[in-house]
Amino acid sequence: MLPAVDHPVWVRLVTGKKPVQSGKATFNMLIHSNQMSYERDQSPENVKDLITKSHSFLTKYESLFTNEIAKIFE
């Protein structure tokens, strides 16, 4: 189960301060998209939106990204 959206690592993940690599293109696209969006708009509202979207995506496909999730929250 994923940590709640208020876990501090989510901010580091969506802002690019928590680097995570994967062999899965969809995961890498999510990370890259978040970083590009954050570069354009560093507002707290955008960060919150990116965290919510990332959390929803990883919750939905948690079984596909178990290794990546483990790396994020280690």
Protein Blocks (a to p, Z undefined) as FASTA:
>chain_A
ZZdfklmklmmmmnopaccddfbfklmmmmmmmmmmmmmomcfklmmmmmmmmmmmmmmm
mmmmmmmmmmmmZZ
